[in-house]
Amino acid sequence: MIFNILTLFPESFQGYMDTSILGKVIEKKIISVNLVNIRDFAYDKHRKCDDSPYGGGPGMVLKPEPLSGAIESLGKGPRRVIYLTPAGKLYNQQYAEALAKEKELVLICGKYEGIDQRIIDQYVTDEISIGDYVLSSGEIAAKVIIDSVSRLVSGVIKEESLLEESFNRGILEYPQYTRPQVFNGREVPEILITGHHANIQEWRLKKGIEKTLKNRPDLLDRVDLDENIKEYLNNITGGQSNGPNKSDRS
Ligand code: ADE
């Protein structure tokens, strides 16, 4: 999988690429990250990449020419071109899974008030927001995409770990414990030290459902939940599958 990152701040990716799990998979050539400095494609005297918006208003907009030059420098696609913006579609695990199927991605890191719409119209296939808040630039969002997608690429993380984690079955992951068996007077749940695999699996499923009900009841509104999840949910909520009281949600 190749990530082409179009950014005004390529240096901001260095530490991340050296220290994270990504560093190791880059070494193994499972993932490669190609950093493209947008400013290298600004050909005026001051290598200017931004300008004020037509129609007035605060802030600056990324000019189309350097961005277009940076995208064209990658050669012919086809490849998904993602623009990271708070005005994009909300990113989630399913989105990450879809992107992990691609061989190559382009990530455009925005800055200022955004990029010229004509770049979106001509090149962008996906506008993605990583959450309902505004970051000062797209670089952090790009790292979120690189991280969440690359760990799904075969050979990066054990398949087994991916199957167990949050969101995999539409519910959050069960609580985890490690040694010591007693910490500050709190004991590890007895069932986890019985070695009884089937009972442990059932306990984990229940705890995952309880955690989802407490922290993310919205996830339980999905109709395609496994039957055993629905059944347990019915038992503990008395049939109100998305929680005892929607107004309690915060
Ligand atoms: N750039 C600024 N805020 C962002 C967000 N929430 N998601 C993606 N890119 C962004």
Residues whose N, C-alpha, C, O or C-beta is under 5 A from the ligand:
A	BS01	ADE	L84 T85 P86 I128 S129 I130 G131 Y133 V134 L135 S136 S137 G138 A141
